[in-house]
Every structure is written in structure tokens, then in C-alpha cells.
Amino acid sequence: MLEMLGNRPLSLYIHIPWCVEKCPYCDFNSHAVKSAIPEQDYVTALISDLDADIERFQLSERPLHSIFIGGGTPSLFSASSIKSLLTQVLSRFEHKADIEITLEANPGTVEADKFKGFCDAGVNRLSIGVQSFASDKLIKLGRIHDSNQAKIAAKLATESGVTSFNLDLMHGLPNQSLENALDDLKTAISLSPKHISWYQLTIEPNTIFHSKPPKLPVDDVLWEIQDQGVKLLKEAGYLQYEISAYAKPGYQCQHNLNYWQYGDYLGIGCGAHGKVTDTSTQKIMRTIKVKHPKGYLDNQREFLDKLSEVDEGDRAFEFMMNQLRLHSPFSAEHFQKSTGLKISSILPLLKEAQQQKLMTYEVKNEKEFWLVTQMGQRYLNDLLEIFL
């Protein structure tokens, strides 16, 4: 028997697909710039796309929780285009005055100089794609910036007026030693970001690295990097709240937290994905938008490429796939409101995970909570297989 689905926080993801060059490890929907970017046309299309989603799901009364502008390289857009976009988006929703608005940026000097303009446009959080501070690693990763530009970008972000900024950093890079990886992390910490995303390079299908694999560190080195890196971040005051996310207290990324807590989000722009809970029909719907900029900007086509319902049989696994990334517990009530399923439907699986020491269970204030253990985090794929 199903429970009633409850309203989840609603976020907005905006995809800007253009970048200067396609990186060899990147499997995101990004397209190298070959001519002038049609900024105004794209902003107009994004708003039309948003309006179609608002009407499709009857969202005019739901408040907006957060905005994340990703890509590609959104910082290639002018500050005036970002301001036009955000002004139009925010006029369509109720929202807090300090709603978190993140924009992804690359540390090339041209983009970094725009940071104050983005702040004036309404952006209050920057996410800077550094990946490494080692010149040889940046070249291998196909990045167009150097170590000095990355440091300058962090300084400009600090001075821009934004509430916080994130540094994106990868480890397990080609021919990277433990010392190399920790040096990168120490440099990032020295730049005083409020948030650091620190994650292992993975080789994804349909990338250059997949067809021409680089030599990566062996598993023993990867585990040592992870173990010592986490300790280094903790000593510097960064709390790990998700597998690859570390923040100073109070500066967790609210947008990404909403994803991991199985909240709702609209996705507008080329190839963007969305997930919306419709309490009136008791359905969870997913959207995918037209992937290529040419098709997305074609006035004769709809923006929506695919609309599908999340099957009741898939909801528990989807919830777990997101929630188990977090270093915080979830309640039976949260599971039921998010999935429309009784906690009893997965209780045998939770007990199995508990027996394998991959999860713990406790009762607080008469509420039941489950939490992934350190072993569960280390063997997350094994844990998730229990819920398949």
C-alpha cells in the first residue's frame, strides 16, 4: 500500500552547453565554441522552456529552493545575460531573499574577471573548476588554465562579493602520487574556499580517456590518497557531508543537498534532466530536454525530448542511490514522503545492510533513523546492490 507523496523542495538546474574545448575526461553535454555564442536567443529559449515546465506541472505556487547554472562553461556568458536570465526566473517564483544561486566558472583570466559582474547579476555562489594545481596534470586533463590563473580566480572570487565559492578538485589523476594529490589539496585549502568538491577521476564511456586510457594510480595509492586527504580536510575545518563534498560549517551546497535528499528539480537547457513530484496525481515525473543546441534553438521543436514516470518499483532504489551519498541519517518519514512507499517495503533490505555493518539504525524522539556507516561509504556499490 502506498503512502501519500509530500511536497519536496523545488530547485532549478540551468544548463549552458558551450565550452572553449572538450576535456578528454568529460562526459557532460558540452560543445566546443566554434562561433559566437547566441546568448540572447538562448536566454529567451531557457525562459520559454521554464514556462512550459511551470505550466506542465502547475508549479506557479511552489517556492523555489535554489538555482544552479552548470555546463559546459556558464562563465563564458556575459554578466548582463546572466542578470537577464536570473531576473526573469526569479520573477516567476516565490523565493527567499538569499536564495542560493550557483554559477560554474573556469579559472581562465577572461572568465575570472567577470566574477564581480556575476555577483551583481544575482549569483551568490561560484563553483570554480580547478581540477589540479599541477601544470603537467592540467595539460593531461586538457584544461585551458594554468595553476596561477586558478589561484587568481580564487582570489577574485573572494573579492567579488559572493557569499561563498567552491573549488572543484580531482584526485587519482594520470601518474599522480600521494604527495602530488595532497599538495593539490593543501593549495586549495590555502585559498580559503568555504566549500571543496574533491572527487576521484573516473573514466567514463564516450570520452577521449575511454578510447585512449591514461595510466592511473593503483588501488592502494587511491585508498591512501582518499584516507589522508579526508584527514587533511577535517584538520582544516572542512566537514565531509557527502562522498565528495566538504564544507565549512553552514556552507554546504543547498542545491546539491536537495538532489541527494531526493528533492524535486526542474532542468532547463540543452539535455537538462528534471524530476518533479506531482502530489495531485501522486506521480513522480522525469524530464529530459533536447540535447543539441541546434535542436534546442529550433523554434519548430518542443524543448521537451522525453517525459516519463518513475515506476513505483524504482523509487526506493532511486531514493537510496541519492541519500546514501550523504553522511547524515534519513528518517522513515522522509523516505515515505519522498517515495510514497511505506518504510516496511524496504525493511528487510535495511536489516540486511545493518547485518553487513553497512548501515546503522536508531530511534530518536520516537522517530526511526538509518545511516550509512564508514564501511558502507567505502563499499557503496555493494550497499546499493542490496536495494536493486
C-alpha positions as CSV (number, residue, x, y, z in Angstrom):
1,M,0.0,0.0,0.0
2,L,1.3,3.5,-0.9
3,E,1.6,6.4,1.4
4,M,0.9,10.0,0.2
5,L,3.7,11.7,-1.6
6,G,4.6,15.0,0.1
7,N,5.8,18.2,-1.5
8,R,9.6,18.3,-1.8
9,P,11.8,21.4,-2.1
10,L,11.9,22.6,-5.7
11,S,15.3,23.6,-7.3
12,L,16.2,24.7,-10.8
13,Y,19.1,23.5,-12.8
14,I,20.0,25.6,-15.9
15,H,22.4,24.0,-18.5
16,I,24.6,26.2,-20.6
17,P,26.3,23.8,-23.0
18,W,29.2,25.7,-24.6
19,C,32.9,25.5,-23.5
20,V,36.2,26.5,-25.1
21,E,37.4,22.9,-25.5
22,K,36.0,19.5,-24.7
23,C,38.1,17.9,-21.9
24,P,39.2,14.3,-22.5
25,Y,37.5,13.0,-19.3
26,C,34.2,14.9,-19.7
27,D,31.0,13.1,-20.5
28,F,28.7,16.0,-19.8
29,N,26.6,17.5,-22.6
30,S,29.1,20.2,-23.7
31,H,30.0,21.6,-27.1
32,A,33.2,23.4,-28.0
33,V,32.6,27.0,-29.2
34,K,33.0,27.3,-33.0
35,S,31.5,30.7,-33.5
36,A,29.8,33.5,-31.4
37,I,27.5,32.1,-28.7
38,P,23.9,33.1,-29.3
39,E,23.4,34.3,-25.7
40,Q,20.2,36.3,-26.1
41,D,18.5,33.6,-28.2
42,Y,19.5,31.0,-25.6
43,V,18.2,33.0,-22.7
44,T,14.9,33.6,-24.5
45,A,14.7,29.8,-25.1
46,L,15.5,29.0,-21.5
47,I,12.7,31.1,-20.2
48,S,10.2,29.6,-22.7
49,D,11.4,26.2,-21.6
50,L,10.9,27.1,-18.0
51,D,7.4,28.5,-18.7
52,A,6.4,25.2,-20.4
53,D,7.6,23.2,-17.3
54,I,5.7,25.6,-14.9
55,E,2.5,25.0,-16.9
56,R,3.1,21.3,-17.4
57,F,3.4,20.6,-13.7
58,Q,1.3,23.5,-12.3
59,L,4.2,25.0,-10.4
60,S,3.3,28.7,-10.1
61,E,2.5,28.3,-6.4
62,R,5.6,26.4,-5.4
63,P,8.5,28.4,-3.9
64,L,12.0,28.0,-5.5
65,H,14.7,26.5,-3.2
66,S,17.9,27.0,-5.2
67,I,19.3,27.7,-8.7
68,F,22.4,26.1,-10.2
69,I,23.8,27.2,-13.6
70,G,26.0,24.5,-14.9
71,G,27.6,23.3,-18.1
72,G,29.7,23.5,-20.3
73,T,31.2,26.7,-19.1
74,P,28.4,29.1,-18.0
75,S,31.1,31.8,-17.2
76,L,31.5,32.2,-21.0
77,F,28.2,34.2,-20.9
78,S,28.3,37.9,-20.2
79,A,27.1,39.2,-16.8
80,S,24.3,41.0,-18.5
81,S,22.9,37.8,-20.0
82,I,23.1,36.1,-16.6
83,K,21.3,39.0,-15.0
84,S,18.6,38.9,-17.6
85,L,18.2,35.2,-17.1
86,L,18.0,35.4,-13.3
87,T,15.7,38.4,-13.2
88,Q,13.2,36.5,-15.4
89,V,13.5,33.2,-13.5
90,L,13.0,34.8,-10.1
91,S,10.0,36.8,-11.2
92,R,8.2,33.5,-11.7
93,F,8.6,32.0,-8.2
94,E,8.3,32.9,-4.6
95,H,11.8,32.6,-3.0
96,K,13.9,33.7,-0.1
97,A,15.8,36.9,-0.5
98,D,19.1,35.0,0.0
99,I,18.2,32.0,-2.2
100,E,21.3,30.1,-3.2
101,I,22.3,30.8,-6.8
102,T,25.4,29.0,-8.0
103,L,27.3,29.5,-11.3
104,E,30.0,27.2,-12.5
105,A,33.1,29.0,-13.8
106,N,36.5,28.1,-15.2
107,P,39.6,29.9,-14.0
108,G,40.8,31.4,-17.3
109,T,41.6,35.1,-16.7
110,V,38.8,36.3,-19.0
111,E,36.1,34.5,-17.1
112,A,37.5,35.2,-13.7
113,D,37.5,39.0,-14.3
114,K,33.7,38.7,-14.7
115,F,33.1,37.4,-11.1
116,K,32.0,40.8,-9.7
117,G,29.6,41.2,-12.6
118,F,28.1,37.8,-11.9
119,C,27.7,38.7,-8.3
120,D,26.0,42.0,-9.2
121,A,23.7,39.9,-11.5
122,G,22.5,37.9,-8.5
123,V,24.9,35.0,-8.3
124,N,25.9,34.4,-4.7
125,R,27.9,31.2,-5.0
126,L,30.6,30.4,-7.5
127,S,31.9,26.9,-8.3
128,I,35.4,27.1,-9.9
129,G,36.6,24.1,-11.9
130,V,40.3,23.9,-10.9
131,Q,40.8,20.1,-11.0
132,S,44.5,20.4,-10.2
133,F,47.2,23.0,-9.4
134,A,50.0,20.9,-11.1
135,S,50.8,22.2,-14.6
136,D,51.5,18.7,-16.0
137,K,48.2,17.4,-14.7
138,L,46.3,20.3,-16.1
139,I,47.8,19.7,-19.6
140,K,47.0,16.0,-19.4
141,L,43.4,16.8,-18.4
142,G,43.0,19.2,-21.3
143,R,42.4,22.2,-19.1
144,I,43.0,25.7,-20.7
145,H,44.1,27.4,-17.5
146,D,47.3,27.2,-15.5
147,S,48.0,27.0,-11.8
148,N,48.5,30.7,-11.4
149,Q,45.2,31.5,-13.1
150,A,43.4,29.1,-10.7
151,K,44.9,30.9,-7.7
152,I,43.9,34.3,-9.1
153,A,40.4,33.1,-9.8
154,A,40.0,32.1,-6.1
155,K,41.3,35.5,-5.0
156,L,38.9,37.3,-7.4
157,A,36.0,35.1,-6.1
158,T,36.9,36.1,-2.6
159,E,36.8,39.8,-3.6
160,S,33.7,39.6,-5.8
161,G,31.1,39.9,-3.1
162,V,29.7,36.4,-3.4
163,T,28.7,34.6,-0.1
164,S,30.9,31.6,-0.8
165,F,32.8,29.8,-3.5
166,N,33.6,26.1,-4.2
167,L,36.8,24.7,-5.7
168,D,36.4,21.6,-7.8
169,L,39.4,19.3,-7.4
170,M,40.1,15.9,-8.7
171,H,42.4,13.2,-7.5
172,G,43.6,9.8,-8.8
173,L,44.9,11.7,-11.9
174,P,47.3,10.2,-14.5
175,N,50.6,9.3,-12.9
176,Q,49.6,11.2,-9.7
177,S,51.4,10.2,-6.5
178,L,50.1,10.5,-2.9
179,E,52.3,13.6,-2.4
180,N,51.0,15.2,-5.7
181,A,47.4,14.7,-4.6
182,L,47.9,16.1,-1.1
183,D,49.9,19.1,-2.5
184,D,46.8,19.9,-4.6
185,L,44.6,19.7,-1.6
186,K,46.9,21.8,0.5
187,T,47.0,24.5,-2.1
188,A,43.2,24.5,-2.4
189,I,42.8,24.8,1.4
190,S,45.3,27.7,1.5
191,L,42.9,29.7,-0.8
192,S,40.2,29.6,1.9
193,P,37.1,28.5,-0.1
194,K,34.1,27.8,2.0
195,H,33.5,24.5,0.1
196,I,35.7,22.0,-1.7
197,S,34.4,19.3,-4.0
198,W,37.2,16.6,-4.0
199,Y,36.5,13.5,-6.1
200,Q,38.3,10.8,-7.9
201,L,38.8,10.8,-11.7
202,T,36.7,8.1,-13.3
203,I,36.9,7.0,-16.9
204,E,33.5,7.4,-18.5
205,P,32.2,5.9,-21.7
206,N,32.2,8.2,-24.8
207,T,35.2,10.2,-23.7
208,I,38.7,10.5,-25.1
209,F,40.1,8.9,-22.0
210,H,37.9,5.9,-22.5
211,S,39.2,5.3,-26.0
212,K,42.8,6.2,-25.0
213,P,43.1,5.3,-21.3
214,P,45.8,7.1,-19.3
215,K,47.8,5.4,-16.7
216,L,46.0,5.9,-13.3
217,P,47.3,5.2,-9.8
218,V,46.8,1.7,-8.4
219,D,44.1,1.0,-5.9
220,D,46.4,1.0,-2.9
221,V,47.6,4.5,-3.8
222,L,44.0,5.7,-4.4
223,W,42.9,4.4,-1.0
224,E,45.9,6.2,0.7
225,I,45.1,9.4,-1.1
226,Q,41.4,9.2,0.0
227,D,42.3,8.4,3.6
228,Q,45.0,11.0,4.1
229,G,43.0,13.6,2.1
230,V,39.9,13.3,4.3
231,K,42.1,13.7,7.4
232,L,43.7,16.8,5.9
233,L,40.4,18.4,5.1
234,K,39.0,17.6,8.6
235,E,42.0,19.2,10.3
236,A,41.4,22.3,8.1
237,G,37.9,22.6,9.4
238,Y,36.0,21.1,6.4
239,L,33.2,18.8,7.3
240,Q,32.5,15.9,4.9
241,Y,28.8,15.8,4.4
242,E,28.7,13.8,1.1
243,I,31.0,11.4,-0.6
244,S,32.9,14.1,-2.4
245,A,31.7,17.3,-0.7
246,Y,33.5,19.1,2.1
247,A,32.3,22.4,3.6
248,K,33.0,24.8,6.4
249,P,30.0,24.7,8.9
250,G,26.9,26.3,7.4
251,Y,28.3,26.3,3.8
252,Q,27.0,23.1,2.4
253,C,25.7,23.3,-1.2
254,Q,21.9,23.5,-0.7
255,H,21.2,22.8,-4.3
256,N,23.1,19.5,-4.3
257,L,21.7,18.5,-0.9
258,N,18.3,18.7,-2.4
259,Y,19.3,16.3,-5.2
260,W,20.8,13.8,-2.7
261,Q,17.7,14.1,-0.4
262,Y,15.5,13.1,-3.4
263,G,14.0,16.6,-3.7
264,D,12.5,18.0,-6.9
265,Y,14.2,20.0,-9.6
266,L,13.4,21.4,-12.9
267,G,16.0,21.1,-15.6
268,I,16.1,23.6,-18.4
269,G,18.6,24.0,-21.3
270,C,20.2,21.5,-23.7
271,G,20.0,18.0,-22.4
272,A,18.9,19.0,-18.9
273,H,17.2,16.5,-16.7
274,G,14.4,17.2,-14.2
275,K,12.4,15.4,-11.6
276,V,9.1,16.7,-10.3
277,T,6.7,15.2,-7.6
278,D,3.1,15.8,-8.5
279,T,1.1,15.5,-5.3
280,S,-2.3,15.9,-7.1
281,T,-1.7,12.8,-9.3
282,Q,0.7,11.0,-6.8
283,K,3.2,10.6,-9.6
284,I,7.0,11.3,-9.8
285,M,7.9,12.5,-13.3
286,R,11.2,12.9,-15.1
287,T,12.0,15.2,-18.0
288,I,14.9,15.3,-20.5
289,K,15.3,18.3,-22.8
290,V,16.6,18.3,-26.4
291,K,20.3,17.7,-26.2
292,H,21.9,19.6,-29.1
293,P,21.9,23.5,-29.2
294,K,20.8,23.5,-32.8
295,G,17.7,21.4,-32.0
296,Y,17.1,23.2,-28.7
297,L,17.1,26.6,-30.5
298,D,14.8,25.4,-33.3
299,N,11.6,27.3,-33.0
300,Q,9.7,24.5,-34.7
301,R,10.6,21.9,-32.0
302,E,9.5,21.4,-28.4
303,F,12.2,21.7,-25.7
304,L,11.0,18.5,-24.1
305,D,12.6,15.4,-25.5
306,K,11.3,12.8,-23.0
307,L,8.7,12.7,-20.3
308,S,8.5,9.6,-18.1
309,E,7.0,8.4,-14.8
310,V,9.3,6.9,-12.1
311,D,7.8,3.4,-11.6
312,E,6.8,2.6,-8.0
313,G,9.3,-0.3,-8.2
314,D,12.2,2.1,-8.9
315,R,11.5,4.7,-6.3
316,A,13.2,3.0,-3.3
317,F,16.4,2.4,-5.3
318,E,16.5,5.9,-6.7
319,F,16.0,7.3,-3.1
320,M,18.8,5.2,-1.8
321,M,21.2,5.9,-4.7
322,N,21.0,9.6,-3.7
323,Q,20.5,9.5,0.1
324,L,23.3,7.0,0.8
325,R,25.9,9.5,-0.6
326,L,25.2,11.7,2.4
327,H,26.9,11.5,5.8
328,S,23.6,12.2,7.6
329,P,20.7,9.9,8.6
330,F,17.3,9.7,6.9
331,S,14.0,9.0,8.7
332,A,11.2,6.7,7.9
333,E,9.0,9.8,7.5
334,H,11.4,11.3,5.0
335,F,11.5,8.1,2.9
336,Q,7.7,7.8,2.9
337,K,7.1,11.4,1.9
338,S,9.8,11.2,-0.8
339,T,8.8,7.9,-2.4
340,G,5.2,7.4,-1.4
341,L,6.2,3.9,-0.1
342,K,5.9,2.6,3.4
343,I,9.3,2.0,5.1
344,S,8.1,-1.6,5.7
345,S,8.6,-2.1,2.0
346,I,12.4,-2.0,2.3
347,L,12.8,-3.0,6.0
348,P,14.2,-6.5,5.2
349,L,16.8,-4.8,2.9
350,L,17.7,-2.2,5.6
351,K,18.1,-5.1,8.1
352,E,20.4,-6.9,5.7
353,A,22.5,-3.8,5.2
354,Q,22.6,-3.5,9.0
355,Q,23.7,-7.1,9.5
356,Q,26.6,-6.5,7.0
357,K,27.6,-3.4,9.0
358,L,26.9,-1.1,6.0
359,M,24.2,0.8,7.8
360,T,23.1,1.6,11.4
361,Y,19.6,2.1,12.9
362,E,18.5,4.2,15.9
363,V,15.4,5.7,17.3
364,K,15.4,9.4,18.4
365,N,12.4,11.2,19.8
366,E,10.2,8.3,18.7
367,K,11.4,8.6,15.1
368,E,13.4,5.9,13.3
369,F,16.6,6.8,11.5
370,W,19.1,4.9,9.2
371,L,22.6,6.0,8.5
372,V,25.3,4.7,6.2
373,T,28.5,3.5,8.1
374,Q,32.1,4.2,7.1
375,M,32.3,0.7,5.7
376,G,29.1,1.4,3.7
377,Q,30.6,4.5,2.3
378,R,33.7,2.6,1.2
379,Y,31.7,-0.2,-0.3
380,L,28.8,1.9,-1.6
381,N,28.2,-0.1,-4.8
382,D,27.9,-3.2,-2.7
383,L,25.4,-1.5,-0.4
384,L,23.3,-0.2,-3.3
385,E,23.1,-3.7,-4.8
386,I,21.1,-4.7,-1.8
387,F,18.3,-2.3,-2.9
388,L,18.3,-3.2,-6.6
